[in-house]
């Protein structure tokens, strides 16, 4: 699928969405067609309570949407929360440095990750988290995600929150 066709399909699916899951699923489909993803989740953040919550996942068995988790202040936090930059790791060893669930991630055949921050009003509102096989998120793929998927990610988050 060409990038224009993928964006047209995303726009149609997002505008037709009547639930937050449908809005996020449209975004997941777009990410998969433009960059690629085995595991796709969205995490919203609340810095007042220092809690993150997963409103969407394409793997509800291993990464359910229920509950919250505490925000950990580590090198990942510095990159994503403070600098509002993508976090990229391309090996399970790099993932293990910042994610305590690295063994589960590895068991799912995922050894690389991109976390794209979604910033609204100058504040981190959420992250889009995509995982794939080792070494998958090359500089070219990460740049494509930044160039093509930042605005659609913001739009999907806003639509999903409105529909919630």
C-alpha positions as CSV (number, residue, x, y, z in Angstrom):
1,X,0.0,0.0,0.0
2,X,1.4,3.5,-0.8
3,X,1.7,6.0,1.9
4,X,-1.0,8.2,0.4
5,X,-3.4,5.2,0.2
6,X,-2.6,4.3,3.8
7,X,-3.3,7.8,5.0
8,X,-6.6,7.9,3.0
9,X,-7.6,4.6,4.6
10,X,-6.6,5.9,8.0
11,X,-8.6,9.1,7.6
12,X,-11.7,7.2,6.5
13,X,-11.4,4.7,9.4
14,X,-10.8,7.5,12.0
15,X,-13.7,9.6,10.8
16,X,-16.0,6.6,10.9
17,X,-14.9,5.5,14.4
18,X,-17.6,5.4,17.0
19,X,-15.5,3.9,19.8
20,X,-12.0,4.7,21.1
21,X,-10.9,1.1,20.2
22,X,-11.9,1.8,16.6
23,X,-9.9,5.1,16.5
24,X,-6.8,3.3,18.0
25,X,-7.3,0.3,15.6
26,X,-7.2,2.7,12.7
27,X,-3.9,4.1,14.0
28,X,-2.5,0.6,14.6
29,X,-3.3,-0.4,11.0
30,X,-1.6,2.8,9.7
31,X,1.5,2.1,11.7
32,X,1.6,-1.5,10.5
33,X,1.4,-0.4,6.9
34,X,3.8,2.5,7.1
35,X,6.5,1.2,9.5
36,X,5.5,-2.2,10.7
37,X,4.6,-3.5,14.1
38,X,4.1,-6.9,15.8
39,X,2.9,-5.4,19.1
40,X,1.1,-2.1,19.2
41,X,-0.1,-0.3,22.3
42,X,-1.0,3.2,23.4
43,X,-0.2,4.4,27.0
44,X,-1.7,7.6,28.4
45,X,0.1,9.4,31.2
46,X,-1.0,11.4,34.2
47,X,2.0,13.2,35.8
48,X,-0.1,14.5,38.7
49,X,-0.5,10.9,39.9
50,X,2.6,9.6,38.1
51,X,0.5,6.8,36.6
52,X,0.3,5.4,33.1
53,X,-2.7,3.6,31.6
54,X,-3.0,1.4,28.5
55,X,-6.2,2.4,26.7
56,X,-5.4,0.3,23.6
57,X,-3.5,-2.9,22.7
58,X,-3.5,-5.3,19.8
59,X,-2.6,-8.1,22.3
60,X,-5.1,-8.0,25.2
61,X,-3.9,-11.3,26.5
62,X,-0.4,-10.2,27.3
63,X,-0.9,-6.5,27.5
64,X,-4.4,-5.9,28.8
65,X,-6.0,-2.5,29.0
66,X,-7.1,-2.8,32.7
67,X,-5.3,-1.1,35.5
68,X,-2.5,1.4,35.8
69,X,1.3,1.3,36.3
70,X,3.6,3.7,38.0
71,X,5.8,5.9,35.9
72,X,9.5,5.1,36.4
73,X,12.1,7.8,36.2
74,X,14.9,6.3,34.2
75,X,16.8,7.0,31.0
76,X,13.6,6.2,29.0
77,X,11.7,8.8,31.1
78,X,14.4,11.4,30.2
79,X,14.1,10.8,26.5
80,X,10.3,10.5,26.2
81,X,8.9,12.5,29.1
82,X,11.4,15.3,29.4
83,X,12.8,15.8,25.9
84,X,9.7,14.5,24.0
85,X,11.8,12.4,21.7
86,X,11.3,8.9,20.3
87,X,12.9,6.2,22.4
88,X,14.4,3.5,20.2
89,X,15.9,0.1,21.2
90,X,16.9,-2.5,18.7
91,X,17.9,-5.4,20.9
92,X,16.4,-7.2,23.9
93,X,19.4,-6.2,25.9
94,X,18.6,-2.5,25.3
95,X,15.0,-3.1,26.1
96,X,15.9,-4.9,29.3
97,X,17.7,-1.7,30.5
98,X,14.5,0.2,30.8
99,X,11.5,-2.2,30.7
100,X,11.0,-4.7,33.5
101,X,8.7,-6.8,31.3
102,X,11.5,-7.5,28.8
103,X,11.2,-11.3,29.2
104,X,7.5,-11.2,28.1
105,X,8.5,-8.8,25.3
106,X,11.2,-11.3,24.1
107,X,8.8,-14.3,24.4
108,X,6.5,-12.5,21.9
109,X,9.2,-12.4,19.3
110,X,9.9,-8.7,19.9
111,X,13.4,-7.4,20.4
112,X,13.1,-3.8,19.1
113,X,10.8,-0.9,20.1
114,X,9.9,2.6,19.2
115,X,8.0,4.8,21.7
116,X,6.6,7.9,20.0
117,X,5.6,10.6,22.4
118,X,2.3,12.4,21.8
119,X,2.6,15.9,23.1
120,X,-0.5,18.1,23.4
121,X,-0.4,21.6,24.9
122,X,3.4,21.1,25.5
123,X,2.8,18.2,27.8
124,X,3.2,14.5,27.2
125,X,-0.3,13.0,26.8
126,X,0.6,9.5,25.7
127,X,3.0,7.3,23.9
128,X,2.5,5.1,20.9
129,X,4.5,1.9,21.5
130,X,5.4,-0.4,18.6
131,X,7.6,-3.5,18.8
132,X,9.1,-5.8,16.3
133,X,11.9,-8.3,15.7
134,X,15.5,-7.5,16.6
135,X,17.1,-4.6,14.7
136,X,13.8,-3.8,12.9
137,X,13.5,-0.1,13.7
138,X,16.3,1.3,11.5
139,X,17.0,5.1,11.3
140,X,14.9,5.2,8.1
141,X,11.9,3.5,9.7
142,X,12.1,5.7,12.8
143,X,12.3,8.8,10.6
144,X,9.3,7.7,8.6
145,X,7.4,7.2,11.8
146,X,8.3,10.7,13.0
147,X,7.5,12.3,9.6
148,X,4.3,10.4,8.8
149,X,2.8,9.2,12.0
150,X,3.2,11.9,14.6
151,X,0.1,13.9,13.4
152,X,-2.1,10.9,12.8
153,X,-1.1,9.6,16.3
154,X,-2.2,12.9,17.8
155,X,-5.4,12.9,15.9
156,X,-6.3,9.3,16.9
157,X,-5.6,10.1,20.6
158,X,-7.8,13.1,20.4
159,X,-10.6,11.2,18.7
160,X,-10.3,8.3,21.0
161,X,-10.4,10.5,24.1
162,X,-13.5,12.3,22.7
163,X,-15.2,8.9,22.1
164,X,-14.4,7.6,25.6
